[in-house]
Structures are given as C-alpha cells and as structure tokens.
Amino acid sequence: MNNQFNLDEGRTYEYVVHGSVLVISGFVLLPIHWTWTLLFFSVGVGLFFVKTGLAISYESNSIRKYTNFLGLKLGKWHDLSRYSAVELRYNSQRIGDKKVYWSSYFSPKPRSTDTYDLILIEEDGKSIRINPFLKLSEGTATLEALKKIKGLGIRNFAAERLANKKG
C-alpha cells in the first residue's frame, strides 16, 4: 500500500507579479552589484514556476496543501485525527447577479471563480478550508483518497449539487 497520496495541481500564476517585480528590481540593482541582480533574477524567475498540490500521509494521518518553489514543498501538515469530517463544497464568487473574479474589474464581461473547496470540520463544528480546487475531478479524487482514513466522515456536497441540477 502506498503511504502517501499526492495531487499535483500544476503551475499557478499567483506569484507572477511578485516574480516580475523581483526580475525588474534585479536589473535596476545591476549598477550596484551583479550578485544582487543574479539573486533577484533567480528568485523572480523561480516564482514564475511555482506549483501547488495536496498531499495526504496515511502513516501519520495528516494532510497538507503545499507550494512547490524551486523543488521545495512548503506547507503546514494538519493532523486528521483532530477532525471528524471532511466536505467538498461548491463555491462561486458573485456580486449581485453577476459572477466576478479579480480580472472582471478590467473586463466588460462577467466572469466567475467557481471552486470546489475541501473543508475539514472539527468535533465542535469549527471548519478550515484546506484547498480550493478548480476542477471537481481533483476534489473528488482527494475525497476518495481520504476514505482510507478511518473515523473521518466524508460528504461531497459539490457532487450532490450537480446531481440535483441535472435531475
């Protein structure tokens, strides 16, 4: 049995602006010293290639959302024994009748950010959002992997919502 489930979500473009600023800053610092340029340029370009993912460890019964930066996987592990349930919920960002996301402020067409949020729920009802998936299939695959953790209730509200829409 494999001791870990890994879901590589691929490249995100969350840090492109940060990387661009570092690359430009590096070139601005070239007259001061070339080492600053090399450092800023390297880190800035590295930010263009940041990837995210989700890992579940069956050995330690824990889960984490990680950011892969220059080969280092960074992210906090959450002990699943502290949680009684896990849910996948559909989430849509809306203002009024229009669906919106950040770039819609610059776009005349309404756009949406529809995510499938993986939520961990403690015994007392407190919840924590671990990951917003952009694809339902990734969220469903993660729930299937979490079924191997004993004592964890699993509910796929996103799939139920889609089934109700079709029916």
N, C-alpha and C positions, 0 to 999 in steps of 0.2 A: 504494500500500500504506500502510495506517495504521501509524505509527511507535510506537504505544503501545496496549496492551490495558489497559482499566480495568474492574474489577469492583467496583461499589458494593454493599457488603453491607447498607447501610442503617443505621438507628439502633441503637446498642447502649445498654443501660441499665447499663453498668459504672460510670458516674460519677454516677448519680442520688443516691446517698447523699452523695457529696462536694458535689454541687451544692446539695442540701438544707441541708447544714451551712453552706455559704457564704451562702445566702439568709437563713437564720436569724441567722447572725453579722452580716450586713449590717443587719438590723433591730435587733439588740442594740446595734450601733455608732451608730445614728441619733442618740442624745443627744450623742455625742461630736462628730460632724460628718457632714453629709449626703453628702459626697463619698465617704466610706468605704462608706456604705450603697449608694450608686449603683455603686461599683466591685465590691463583693462580690456585690450582687444581679445585676449584668450577667454576671459570670463564672459565678456559680452557675446562672443560667438557661441560659447557653451550654452548660454541662455536661449539661443535660438533652437537648440536641440533638446530641450527639457522634455522628458516623457513622464507620464503618470501611470499609476497602476494600483492594483489592490492585491494584497497577499493575505492568505489565511494559513496559520500554522496549526496543524492538527495535534502536534506534540504538546504545545503549550496552550491550546485552545484560545488563540488570540487572532486578531485581525488588525490590519493597518492599511491606510491609504498612504502610498509613498510617491515621492517625487524623485525621479532618476536624473541626477545632474552630474555630468561627466563620469558616469559609471557608479556613482554613489547613490544608494537607495536611502532616502531620508524620509522618516515618518514615524509617528507615535503608534506603538502597539496598544491595543485595547484588549483587556482580559475578558473573554466572552462569558466566564463563569459569573461575572457581575451582572449580566443581562439575562432577562427572562424571555425576551422575544426579539425578533428581527422582522422588519417590514420593508417592502418595496412600495413606494408611493409615487403616484404621478404628480408632477408639479409643473404648472405653467405660469409664467410671469405675464400678468395682464395689468393694464391701466385702462379703466373704463371698458369700452367694447373692443379695444384694440389690444392685440398681443404685442409686447415690446421686448426688446433686449437692447443692450448698450448701443449698438450701431444704428438702431432705429431713430435715434436722435438726429442722425445725419442722413437718414433715408426717408423719402416720402412714403414708401410702402410700409405697412405694418408688418412686423416680424415677430417671431416668438422664440422664447427659450423654453422648450419643453424638456424636462428632465425626469428621470426615474430615480428617486432618492432612496438610498439604503439607510435605514434608520435602526439604531439599536435602542431598545427600551429596557430600563431598569425595573426592578420589582415595584418601586414606588411610583412608576409612571413617567419618570423623567426620561427624556429621549435625547439622543445625539445623532446628528446626521454624519455618516461616515463618508459617503460618496454620492455625488450627483452623476448618474450615468446618462449619456446622451442617447444610448441605444438600449431598448428594452431587453434585447437578447443578452447583453452583458450583465444586466441586473438579474435576469432570470438564471443565467449560468452561475452567478455568485450565490444566489439563494440555493440552488441545487448543491453547490459545494458546502454551504452552511448546514445542510440537512445531516451531514455526518457528525455534527457537534450535538452530543446528547443533552437533553434538557432545554433546548432552545426552540421556542415556538416560532414558526415561520408562517408569514402571511404575505401573499403577493396581491396587494390592492391594485396595482397597476394593471395586471392581467385581468383581474375581476372587472375593473372599469372598462377595459377594452371588450371583454365578453358581453357586458351589459349594453354597450353601444351597438354591437353587432346584432344582438338578439332582439 
